[in-house]
């Protein structure tokens, strides 16, 4: 995991070195109840992360491929000045 900040906002990046997410599934991973784990998963984890990021006017990106793992980056805009 890593974090950063610049004039555009801040980010949190989570990376694993697993097998990656197949390209044909990447478009669906943020859908509620989508899972590849059968009875072992509810399919709510990434959907909840996506909803959280959206509520805070951010964006969530996915970079994944065979043999190089998966990276999720949560981007957030700067907080308004008080």
Backbone bond lengths (Angstrom), bond angles and torsions (degrees), N, CA, C in turn:
res aa  C-N    CA-C-N  psi(-1)  N-CA   C-N-CA  omega(-1)  CA-C   N-CA-C  phi
1 X - - - 1.445 - - 1.523 107.99 -
2 X 1.323 114.95 144.65 1.462 120.87 175.27 1.524 108.58 -145.27
3 X 1.321 115.39 160.83 1.463 122.00 179.82 1.519 108.81 -135.99
4 X 1.324 115.33 162.27 1.453 119.48 176.95 1.514 110.84 -163.78
5 X 1.312 114.83 166.92 1.458 121.14 179.26 1.529 108.28 -147.97
6 X 1.334 115.66 145.33 1.454 121.91 172.70 1.514 107.77 -153.21
7 X 1.317 117.76 -170.80 1.475 120.86 -176.71 1.526 112.91 -63.39
8 X 1.328 117.72 -22.32 1.469 121.68 -179.53 1.521 112.67 -84.26
9 X 1.317 118.02 -12.24 1.455 121.12 -179.61 1.515 111.16 138.34
10 X 1.318 115.91 -149.32 1.459 120.01 -179.83 1.518 110.12 -135.84
11 X 1.327 115.73 166.28 1.447 120.53 -178.09 1.520 110.66 -145.84
12 X 1.325 113.95 153.85 1.459 123.09 172.54 1.520 105.91 -126.55
13 X 1.312 116.69 128.78 1.466 120.60 -176.95 1.529 109.18 -122.03
14 X 1.325 115.29 130.08 1.462 121.90 178.54 1.528 107.36 -121.10
15 X 1.328 115.61 128.97 1.462 120.79 -176.09 1.524 110.06 -130.28
16 X 1.314 116.24 141.79 1.464 120.18 169.43 1.519 108.69 -126.28
17 X 1.301 116.14 162.11 1.465 119.57 -179.15 1.528 111.54 -110.30
18 X 1.329 115.16 32.69 1.457 121.67 178.92 1.520 112.30 -74.63
19 X 1.323 116.13 -163.40 1.464 121.06 -175.48 1.529 114.28 -74.32
20 X 1.317 118.48 -9.15 1.459 121.28 -177.14 1.515 111.29 87.18
21 X 1.316 115.76 166.67 1.460 122.68 179.05 1.521 107.45 -101.87
22 X 1.321 117.85 125.75 1.465 119.47 179.52 1.534 111.37 -55.97
23 X 1.307 116.14 141.01 1.469 121.62 -176.78 1.529 112.31 -53.84
24 X 1.332 117.55 -37.48 1.466 119.86 -178.31 1.529 113.01 -69.22
25 X 1.316 118.64 -14.39 1.471 121.66 178.34 1.528 112.95 -101.46
26 X 1.312 117.92 -17.46 1.458 121.29 -174.08 1.522 113.62 -57.88
27 X 1.307 118.57 -36.28 1.464 121.60 -179.15 1.526 112.10 -69.56
28 X 1.325 117.87 -15.02 1.472 120.81 -174.83 1.526 114.08 -106.42
29 X 1.313 119.12 -10.17 1.468 120.20 -170.06 1.527 114.09 -62.97
30 X 1.327 118.85 -20.97 1.463 121.29 179.65 1.530 112.75 -94.26
31 X 1.319 117.68 -0.11 1.474 121.34 178.62 1.523 110.24 -73.82
32 X 1.344 117.05 135.71 1.465 119.04 175.34 1.530 110.60 -59.50
33 X 1.306 115.32 138.07 1.466 125.32 176.40 1.527 114.56 71.68
34 X 1.331 118.25 4.56 1.463 119.12 174.82 1.528 108.22 -80.62
35 X 1.304 117.10 126.97 1.459 121.41 177.57 1.516 109.82 -148.41
36 X 1.304 114.64 152.25 1.462 120.75 172.96 1.523 109.71 -109.51
37 X 1.345 116.89 6.01 1.461 122.06 -174.87 1.521 114.21 -95.85
38 X 1.319 117.41 6.72 1.468 119.65 -179.68 1.517 111.18 61.57
39 X 1.328 117.49 -133.01 1.467 121.90 -178.26 1.522 112.92 -73.96
40 X 1.318 117.20 -8.47 1.462 121.36 -178.91 1.529 113.12 -81.29
41 X 1.315 118.88 -13.63 1.457 120.92 -176.60 1.508 112.51 -133.02
42 X 1.340 115.70 152.18 1.465 120.40 178.09 1.520 111.92 -96.18
43 X 1.331 116.99 -20.09 1.455 120.07 -177.82 1.513 112.65 77.85
44 X 1.340 117.22 22.88 1.464 119.85 -178.86 1.523 113.85 -106.07
45 X 1.316 118.94 -16.83 1.460 121.43 -174.51 1.513 114.34 -57.28
46 X 1.325 118.31 -60.95 1.465 120.69 -178.16 1.522 111.85 -69.64
47 X 1.328 118.06 -30.29 1.469 120.61 176.01 1.529 110.20 -63.43
48 X 1.334 116.67 -38.36 1.467 120.37 178.68 1.524 111.21 -69.81
49 X 1.319 117.37 -39.96 1.467 120.63 176.60 1.527 109.79 -62.37
50 X 1.331 116.81 -44.76 1.461 121.19 178.97 1.535 110.73 -59.30
51 X 1.338 117.32 -45.15 1.467 121.18 179.80 1.533 111.05 -63.13
52 X 1.321 117.04 -41.12 1.463 121.38 178.30 1.528 111.03 -60.13
53 X 1.319 116.25 -47.50 1.464 120.63 -179.52 1.529 110.25 -63.18
54 X 1.325 117.61 -42.52 1.466 121.39 178.89 1.528 111.30 -61.99
55 X 1.334 117.98 -41.37 1.475 121.71 179.70 1.522 111.54 -61.43
56 X 1.308 117.21 -24.79 1.456 121.11 -178.84 1.533 112.08 -104.21
57 X 1.332 115.87 21.60 1.466 123.74 175.77 1.526 112.89 59.86
58 X 1.321 115.79 30.32 1.455 120.09 179.63 1.517 111.86 -103.80
59 X 1.309 114.72 -165.57 1.460 119.90 175.21 1.530 108.25 -143.54
60 X 1.305 115.28 157.03 1.456 122.62 -178.01 1.515 108.05 -125.23
61 X 1.318 116.55 125.02 1.460 119.72 179.92 1.523 110.40 -116.86
62 X 1.306 114.04 155.73 1.462 122.87 -178.59 1.518 108.46 -128.98
63 X 1.314 115.91 130.75 1.465 121.61 173.08 1.518 106.09 -129.37
64 X 1.323 117.00 117.81 1.450 120.56 -176.66 1.515 110.07 -150.26
65 X 1.297 114.82 150.99 1.451 119.40 176.75 1.507 110.65 -168.18
66 X 1.306 116.44 160.62 1.457 120.33 179.96 1.527 111.23 -55.76
67 X 1.293 114.49 132.92 1.472 122.92 174.61 1.526 115.22 68.52
68 X 1.338 119.60 4.49 1.464 117.29 174.25 1.520 112.97 -125.63
69 X 1.309 117.54 13.03 1.457 120.66 174.38 1.514 113.28 77.09
70 X 1.324 114.24 -164.68 1.455 121.51 -176.55 1.519 109.67 -133.95
71 X 1.327 116.02 139.11 1.460 122.14 175.94 1.523 108.69 -126.67
72 X 1.332 115.83 126.71 1.458 122.87 172.18 1.521 106.73 -108.47
73 X 1.339 116.57 132.24 1.459 120.86 176.57 1.522 108.51 -122.69
74 X 1.331 115.76 124.76 1.458 123.22 177.07 1.511 107.03 -100.71
75 X 1.318 117.11 117.19 1.471 123.40 -178.52 1.526 108.92 -105.81
76 X 1.342 116.96 135.96 1.457 121.75 179.28 1.529 109.57 -131.75
77 X 1.351 116.92 137.59 1.451 119.42 178.23 1.536 110.38 -73.09
78 X 1.336 117.30 164.49 1.459 119.31 177.89 1.526 110.60 -62.37
79 X 1.309 115.78 149.09 1.473 120.47 176.08 1.519 108.36 -71.18
80 X 1.348 116.13 144.36 1.467 118.12 178.09 1.539 110.78 -64.86
81 X 1.318 115.64 146.12 1.463 119.93 177.91 1.522 109.52 -66.95
82 X 1.311 115.17 141.80 1.483 117.64 -179.20 1.498 111.99 -101.02
